[in-house]
Amino acid sequence: MLFNSIEYLIFLPTVFILYWLLKNDYKKQNLLLLLSSFVFYGFWDWRFLSLIIYSSFIDYYIGIKIHETEDKKTRKNWLILSLVSNLGLLAAFKYYNFFAESFAALMSGFGWEVDNVTLNIILPIGISFYTFQTLSYTIDIYRKDFKPTYDIVAFFTFVSLFPQLVAGPIERASNLLPQIERKRIFNKKWFKDGLFQITVGLFRKIVIADNLAHYVNSVYADPEIHNSSTLVVATVFFAYQIYFDFAGYSDIAIGSAKLLGIEFKRNFNLPYFSKSLSEVWTRWHISLSTWLRDYLYKSLGSNKGSKWFTYRNVLITMVLGGLWHGNTWNFVIWGFMQGILLGIEKAIFTKLSIRHAGTIGYIITFTIILSTWAFFRAETFQSAKYIIKKFIFFDFKIPYIGEVNIITTSVCVFILGMLFDLYLYKSNKSLETLGSKISTYQLSFIIALVLVFMALFYSTSNNFIYFQF
């Protein structure tokens, strides 16, 4: 079920009404949320519910066993079982074909022909997200940073809560489980905040991201026929398409949860208003960035060693972060580039004890980000390589216009999105709390205005980009 669908427009109010009718019994609310989440996920494929149930059972049981066991070796063995069980499923469904094809290509390079051993596997939607969420639970218990729950319904609800089930935010048990395990009280302030953020999310997704996608798709479908100027325009549009697409999804997720009296952590904080690459990663997909920092980078030793040890850990973290996003070499290269650039930035800043200042910082950082997005968006390595080559050896020509209505719409929605984010940045206002700061009449007007924009700019590009990860 998509957030931007008629089904969700019916589903969310129905759950909302039934949920608050049970306001005196949070355990019944949890059961309703669990069943509703299964219905929500089952709209894609009921068969894959078995994977969520399996992961939930495994980590519910293992979390208790780790907590109740004092022997260090036994505790570690239980943790390894959790890692193998969860990452094994992820590897089988998401990475088996990637590694099989890469192995066959490697052997072919040595003159050895290997039979095609790939499988026709469907990637279960959301598996990357709920796998990381359940893993953080068992790792936190192993580190003695969190105590397990003995309420199995509450735990299953934590894993499968529908607003963040398929594309995050990746919530930590320390934030979400305590909220699930206590009584929730309807909060008018949160209701207005949630409704406003859902509205903004739909605006970002339907009005901006989906319309930018038309131009981006037309250029990236065959980038080799386009000049440098066209590729730059398309890549700039893609940078904002993927941002507004995923930030819009996160807005709807966070807003939907607030309607239910549950607070998720912020997942985006105006990332393109960053003066360094490291700052971008504190503002972009924050739940994944902090997960990689806390559970991968720190496990590797973080910066507790020589500078080369630190750079190595940064590189490994970003390469695996790239692989998390997709099972092609383009994503691995994208992660590798991020790791190298972060290392260079860290070395320069440490040596000179400076940070980018003023407008030049924004320009340098966005240019760096833009160059890496080519690998993220291009269909093949060859296409990405061609685009990077055209960026370096720039030819000044008029960009490809295509259909006038597409480029006109793309420019208009691009400006709308930029102006809105600029307002948030300059006013230093939090999107998560903006709804309750305006009157009910103002909120109603904003919702009506967004509905008009959605009707005017409605696009058929419905899927959220991060669903493929």
VMD Tcl script that draws the C-alpha trace (Angstrom):
set ca {
  {0.00 0.00 0.00}
  {1.46 3.33 -1.05}
  {1.27 6.46 1.08}
  {0.19 8.41 -1.99}
  {-2.68 6.06 -2.87}
  {-6.46 6.10 -2.44}
  {-6.12 2.92 -0.36}
  {-3.96 4.69 2.21}
  {-6.34 7.66 2.23}
  {-9.00 5.20 3.43}
  {-6.71 3.01 5.54}
  {-5.14 5.70 7.77}
  {-8.39 7.42 8.92}
  {-9.96 4.00 9.56}
  {-7.04 2.90 11.74}
  {-6.98 6.33 13.42}
  {-10.66 6.16 14.44}
  {-10.53 2.54 15.67}
  {-7.23 3.21 17.45}
  {-8.51 6.12 19.53}
  {-11.76 4.31 20.32}
  {-9.47 1.92 22.24}
  {-7.69 4.78 24.04}
  {-8.15 3.24 27.48}
  {-6.32 0.03 26.58}
  {-2.90 0.44 24.95}
  {-2.47 -3.33 24.61}
  {-5.55 -3.54 22.40}
  {-4.22 -0.53 20.49}
  {-0.97 -2.43 19.93}
  {-2.85 -5.47 18.66}
  {-4.81 -3.25 16.29}
  {-1.57 -1.63 15.07}
  {0.02 -5.04 14.53}
  {-2.91 -6.41 12.52}
  {-3.21 -3.15 10.57}
  {0.50 -3.26 9.78}
  {0.17 -6.80 8.44}
  {-2.73 -5.67 6.23}
  {-0.68 -2.67 5.08}
  {2.31 -4.83 4.14}
  {0.14 -7.62 2.75}
  {-1.09 -5.30 0.00}
  {2.23 -6.00 -1.78}
  {2.60 -9.70 -1.13}
  {1.15 -11.66 1.80}
  {3.82 -14.34 1.40}
  {6.58 -12.04 2.62}
  {4.81 -11.49 5.93}
  {6.38 -14.80 6.90}
  {9.82 -13.15 6.75}
  {8.79 -10.34 9.10}
  {7.21 -12.83 11.50}
  {10.32 -15.03 11.35}
  {12.70 -12.11 12.04}
  {10.47 -10.87 14.85}
  {10.28 -14.28 16.56}
  {14.02 -14.82 16.26}
  {15.03 -11.49 17.74}
  {12.31 -11.46 20.40}
  {13.59 -14.79 21.71}
  {17.30 -14.02 21.24}
  {16.96 -10.65 22.97}
  {15.60 -12.37 26.09}
  {18.27 -15.10 26.00}
  {21.11 -12.56 25.69}
  {19.73 -10.54 28.61}
  {19.23 -13.57 30.87}
  {22.65 -15.08 30.13}
  {25.73 -13.96 32.05}
  {28.30 -16.08 30.23}
  {30.09 -13.84 27.69}
  {30.67 -16.61 25.16}
  {27.03 -17.72 25.25}
  {25.83 -14.14 24.90}
  {28.09 -13.69 21.89}
  {26.83 -16.90 20.31}
  {23.23 -15.73 20.65}
  {24.18 -12.42 19.02}
  {25.91 -14.26 16.16}
  {22.74 -16.30 15.65}
  {20.74 -13.08 15.35}
  {23.25 -11.61 12.87}
  {23.35 -14.77 10.77}
  {19.57 -15.19 10.77}
  {18.82 -11.61 9.76}
  {21.73 -10.89 7.46}
  {21.38 -14.37 5.94}
  {17.84 -13.58 4.80}
  {18.94 -10.18 3.51}
  {21.86 -11.73 1.64}
  {19.73 -14.48 0.12}
  {16.99 -12.22 -1.19}
  {18.94 -9.07 -2.02}
  {22.55 -10.05 -2.75}
  {22.68 -13.67 -3.92}
  {22.31 -12.84 -7.63}
  {24.75 -9.93 -7.34}
  {27.51 -12.10 -5.90}
  {26.71 -15.00 -8.22}
  {26.93 -12.78 -11.30}
  {30.10 -11.06 -10.02}
  {31.73 -14.45 -9.37}
  {30.80 -15.69 -12.85}
  {32.22 -12.51 -14.42}
  {35.43 -12.86 -12.41}
  {35.90 -16.47 -13.46}
  {35.19 -15.53 -17.05}
  {38.04 -13.02 -16.84}
  {40.36 -15.94 -16.06}
  {38.99 -17.90 -19.02}
  {36.76 -20.18 -16.93}
  {33.13 -20.37 -17.94}
  {30.69 -20.75 -15.03}
  {27.09 -21.85 -15.51}
  {24.38 -19.31 -14.79}
  {23.55 -19.87 -11.11}
  {21.31 -16.86 -10.56}
  {17.79 -17.31 -9.19}
  {14.51 -15.62 -10.05}
  {14.10 -13.98 -6.64}
  {11.66 -11.18 -5.79}
  {13.11 -8.64 -3.36}
  {10.75 -8.36 -0.36}
  {9.91 -4.70 0.07}
  {11.30 -3.11 3.23}
  {13.59 -6.01 4.14}
  {16.67 -3.75 4.39}
  {14.86 -1.47 6.83}
  {13.22 -3.91 9.24}
  {16.35 -6.12 9.23}
  {18.46 -3.22 10.50}
  {15.76 -2.30 13.01}
  {15.63 -5.75 14.61}
  {19.43 -6.06 14.55}
  {19.84 -2.81 16.48}
  {17.55 -4.29 19.17}
  {19.66 -7.41 19.78}
  {22.96 -5.49 19.52}
  {21.77 -2.92 22.08}
  {20.79 -5.73 24.46}
  {24.16 -7.41 23.92}
  {25.94 -4.14 24.70}
  {23.70 -3.77 27.79}
  {22.37 -0.48 26.48}
  {18.77 -1.73 26.49}
  {16.67 -4.35 28.26}
  {14.41 -6.66 26.23}
  {10.65 -6.58 26.27}
  {8.67 -9.62 27.38}
  {5.55 -8.37 25.61}
  {5.59 -10.22 22.29}
  {2.78 -8.15 20.74}
  {4.61 -4.94 21.62}
  {7.81 -6.26 20.04}
  {6.07 -7.40 16.87}
  {4.42 -3.97 16.68}
  {7.84 -2.32 17.07}
  {9.21 -4.29 14.12}
  {6.23 -3.98 11.78}
  {4.64 -0.62 12.66}
  {3.16 0.39 9.32}
  {4.24 4.05 9.01}
  {7.92 3.08 8.97}
  {7.78 -0.55 7.90}
  {8.84 -0.37 4.26}
  {11.23 2.62 4.08}
  {11.97 3.83 7.59}
  {12.90 5.81 9.50}
  {14.92 2.97 11.05}
  {13.76 3.37 14.64}
  {15.75 2.29 17.69}
  {14.07 0.18 20.33}
  {15.18 2.69 22.97}
  {12.97 5.33 21.36}
  {10.03 3.37 19.98}
  {9.44 0.40 22.28}
  {8.86 2.46 25.47}
  {6.20 4.44 23.58}
  {4.50 1.23 22.45}
  {4.57 -0.23 25.96}
  {2.76 2.66 27.65}
  {-0.59 4.35 27.38}
  {-0.90 6.98 24.66}
  {-3.11 10.02 25.09}
  {-4.61 11.92 22.16}
  {-2.70 15.16 21.76}
  {-4.26 17.94 19.66}
  {-0.85 19.54 19.14}
  {0.60 16.31 17.80}
  {-2.50 15.81 15.64}
  {-1.97 19.17 13.93}
  {1.77 18.57 13.58}
  {1.12 15.14 12.06}
  {-1.54 16.36 9.66}
  {0.68 19.23 8.51}
  {3.70 16.98 7.99}
  {1.66 14.44 6.01}
  {0.47 17.31 3.81}
  {4.03 18.52 3.25}
  {5.14 14.96 2.50}
  {2.46 14.52 -0.17}
  {3.43 17.89 -1.64}
  {7.09 16.92 -1.78}
  {6.36 13.54 -3.32}
  {3.47 14.11 -5.73}
  {4.00 17.72 -6.75}
  {7.81 17.94 -6.76}
  {9.55 14.54 -6.91}
  {7.19 12.81 -9.34}
  {7.29 15.70 -11.79}
  {11.07 16.08 -11.68}
  {11.20 12.36 -12.45}
  {9.81 12.85 -15.97}
  {12.78 14.92 -17.16}
  {15.31 12.86 -15.22}
  {13.99 9.59 -16.65}
  {13.96 10.91 -20.21}
  {17.64 11.89 -20.00}
  {18.97 8.98 -17.95}
  {17.17 6.46 -20.17}
  {19.89 7.11 -22.77}
  {22.51 9.49 -21.31}
  {25.06 8.82 -24.07}
  {23.09 10.93 -26.57}
  {23.06 14.03 -24.37}
  {25.55 16.86 -23.87}
  {27.15 17.99 -20.61}
  {24.66 20.78 -19.95}
  {21.71 18.42 -20.26}
  {23.31 15.84 -17.98}
  {24.04 18.48 -15.34}
  {20.44 19.72 -15.40}
  {19.09 16.16 -15.22}
  {21.44 15.27 -12.35}
  {20.51 18.43 -10.42}
  {16.87 17.52 -10.89}
  {17.59 13.97 -9.76}
  {19.38 15.23 -6.64}
  {16.20 17.04 -5.67}
  {13.91 14.30 -6.94}
  {15.43 11.68 -4.66}
  {15.58 14.15 -1.76}
  {11.95 15.26 -2.03}
  {10.84 11.68 -2.73}
  {12.46 10.18 0.35}
  {12.01 13.23 2.60}
  {8.36 13.22 1.51}
  {8.04 9.55 2.45}
  {9.64 10.25 5.83}
  {7.30 13.20 6.40}
  {4.23 11.04 5.80}
  {5.64 8.28 8.03}
  {6.47 10.65 10.89}
  {3.16 12.48 10.51}
  {1.13 9.25 10.43}
  {2.84 8.05 13.61}
  {2.11 11.36 15.36}
  {-1.60 10.94 14.62}
  {-1.32 7.73 16.66}
  {0.50 9.43 19.54}
  {3.90 7.99 18.58}
  {6.98 10.08 17.85}
  {9.64 9.01 15.34}
  {13.05 10.60 15.09}
  {13.69 13.17 12.36}
  {15.07 11.57 9.19}
  {15.96 14.61 7.04}
  {17.19 18.05 8.02}
  {17.67 20.13 4.85}
  {20.79 18.20 3.72}
  {21.60 20.42 0.75}
  {22.17 23.34 3.11}
  {25.42 21.74 4.24}
  {28.92 23.19 4.12}
  {30.76 19.86 4.16}
  {30.18 16.27 3.09}
  {30.32 15.07 6.69}
  {27.56 17.55 7.53}
  {25.44 16.17 4.69}
  {25.54 12.76 6.38}
  {24.25 14.25 9.63}
  {21.27 15.65 7.71}
  {20.49 12.99 5.06}
  {18.65 9.74 5.95}
  {19.68 10.35 9.56}
  {18.32 7.04 10.85}
  {20.57 5.07 8.46}
  {23.60 7.33 8.96}
  {23.45 6.99 12.74}
  {22.82 3.23 12.44}
  {25.97 2.80 10.33}
  {27.91 5.00 12.75}
  {26.75 3.23 15.92}
  {26.67 -0.39 14.79}
  {29.26 -0.61 12.01}
  {31.76 2.26 12.26}
  {32.07 1.96 16.06}
  {32.32 -1.83 15.85}
  {35.25 -1.43 13.44}
  {37.01 0.77 16.00}
  {35.77 4.20 14.78}
  {38.61 6.74 15.16}
  {40.40 5.03 18.04}
  {43.66 4.52 16.23}
  {45.89 6.08 13.62}
  {44.47 8.41 11.00}
  {44.79 5.67 8.36}
  {42.89 3.29 10.65}
  {40.12 5.89 10.86}
  {40.08 6.44 7.09}
  {39.87 2.69 6.55}
  {36.87 2.45 8.87}
  {35.14 5.35 7.15}
  {35.73 3.73 3.75}
  {34.44 0.29 4.84}
  {31.37 1.88 6.44}
  {30.49 3.89 3.34}
  {31.11 1.01 0.91}
  {28.79 -1.23 2.92}
  {26.36 1.67 3.15}
  {26.43 1.87 -0.63}
  {25.85 -1.88 -0.90}
  {22.90 -1.55 1.50}
  {21.26 0.76 -1.03}
  {21.46 -1.63 -3.96}
  {22.90 -4.84 -5.31}
  {24.90 -3.45 -8.24}
  {28.47 -2.24 -8.61}
  {27.22 1.29 -9.17}
  {26.10 1.46 -5.54}
  {29.37 -0.04 -4.33}
  {31.28 2.59 -6.32}
  {28.97 5.32 -5.00}
  {29.74 4.22 -1.43}
  {33.45 3.98 -2.24}
  {33.44 7.53 -3.60}
  {31.65 8.77 -0.48}
  {34.24 7.05 1.74}
  {37.21 8.44 -0.20}
  {35.78 11.97 -0.29}
  {34.96 11.88 3.42}
  {38.52 10.74 4.14}
  {40.00 13.52 2.00}
  {37.72 16.08 3.63}
  {38.65 14.85 7.09}
  {42.37 14.98 6.27}
  {42.17 18.50 4.87}
  {40.04 19.86 7.69}
  {42.20 18.21 10.35}
  {45.43 19.51 8.82}
  {44.22 23.05 8.17}
  {41.79 23.22 11.10}
  {39.16 24.86 8.91}
  {35.65 24.33 7.63}
  {34.13 25.56 4.41}
  {32.86 29.06 5.04}
  {30.05 31.02 3.49}
  {28.54 30.42 0.07}
  {31.63 28.63 -1.28}
  {31.07 25.84 1.23}
  {27.56 25.17 -0.05}
  {28.73 25.22 -3.68}
  {31.68 22.87 -3.13}
  {29.64 20.42 -1.10}
  {26.70 20.32 -3.53}
  {29.07 19.88 -6.49}
  {30.69 16.90 -4.76}
  {27.31 15.36 -3.97}
  {26.13 15.96 -7.53}
  {29.08 14.09 -9.02}
  {28.35 11.02 -6.90}
  {24.61 10.97 -7.70}
  {25.46 10.01 -11.28}
  {26.53 6.53 -10.09}
  {23.45 6.29 -7.90}
  {21.02 7.02 -10.74}
  {22.69 5.60 -13.87}
  {21.41 2.22 -15.03}
  {24.88 0.84 -15.81}
  {28.50 1.46 -14.91}
  {29.24 2.49 -18.49}
  {26.51 5.14 -18.39}
  {27.77 6.51 -15.09}
  {31.32 6.62 -16.42}
  {30.13 8.52 -19.51}
  {28.25 11.06 -17.37}
  {31.26 11.68 -15.12}
  {33.43 12.12 -18.23}
  {30.98 14.71 -19.59}
  {31.06 16.50 -16.22}
  {34.85 16.73 -16.33}
  {35.20 17.60 -20.02}
  {32.29 20.01 -20.04}
  {30.85 21.16 -23.36}
  {28.80 24.33 -23.19}
  {25.65 23.71 -25.20}
  {21.97 24.43 -24.72}
  {20.42 21.71 -22.54}
  {17.95 19.29 -24.09}
  {14.46 20.72 -23.61}
  {12.30 17.78 -24.57}
  {8.55 18.28 -24.22}
  {7.90 21.89 -23.24}
  {5.29 21.00 -20.63}
  {7.70 18.58 -18.91}
  {10.61 21.00 -18.63}
  {8.28 23.87 -17.65}
  {6.64 21.80 -14.94}
  {10.01 20.53 -13.72}
  {11.39 24.05 -13.37}
  {8.25 25.31 -11.62}
  {8.10 22.51 -9.03}
  {11.86 22.72 -8.54}
  {11.54 26.40 -7.63}
  {8.59 25.67 -5.33}
  {10.59 23.06 -3.45}
  {13.65 25.27 -3.20}
  {11.65 28.22 -1.88}
  {9.94 26.08 0.77}
  {13.22 24.61 2.01}
  {14.85 28.03 1.93}
  {12.02 29.33 4.13}
  {12.57 26.49 6.62}
  {16.32 27.09 6.62}
  {16.18 30.87 6.98}
  {13.44 30.81 9.61}
  {15.16 27.96 11.49}
  {11.78 26.28 11.94}
  {11.27 22.58 12.49}
  {8.90 20.94 10.05}
  {7.95 18.39 12.73}
  {6.43 21.09 15.00}
  {5.28 23.68 12.49}
  {1.69 22.46 12.23}
  {0.82 23.24 15.85}
  {2.22 26.76 15.56}
  {-0.42 27.83 13.03}
  {-4.15 28.21 13.48}
  {-6.67 25.60 12.42}
  {-7.88 27.94 9.66}
  {-4.32 28.37 8.34}
  {-3.77 24.61 8.42}
  {-7.04 24.05 6.53}
  {-6.01 26.61 3.92}
  {-2.59 24.97 3.48}
  {-4.17 21.53 3.06}
  {-6.64 22.91 0.50}
  {-3.82 24.68 -1.37}
  {-1.70 21.52 -1.49}
  {-4.71 19.56 -2.78}
  {-5.02 22.08 -5.59}
  {-1.31 21.73 -6.43}
  {-1.64 17.94 -6.34}
  {-4.54 18.12 -8.78}
  {-2.63 20.47 -11.09}
  {0.69 18.62 -11.01}
  {-0.46 15.04 -10.44}
  {1.93 12.54 -12.00}
  {1.66 8.83 -12.66}
  {5.11 8.11 -11.13}
  {3.77 6.59 -7.93}
  {6.50 4.41 -6.45}
  {8.88 5.82 -3.85}
  {12.53 5.51 -4.91}
  {13.71 3.93 -1.67}
  {11.24 1.05 -1.99}
  {13.78 -0.65 -4.26}
  {16.34 -0.71 -1.44}
}
mol new
graphics top color blue
foreach p $ca { graphics top sphere $p radius 0.5 }
foreach p [lrange $ca 0 end-1] q [lrange $ca 1 end] { graphics top cylinder $p $q radius 0.2 }
display resetview
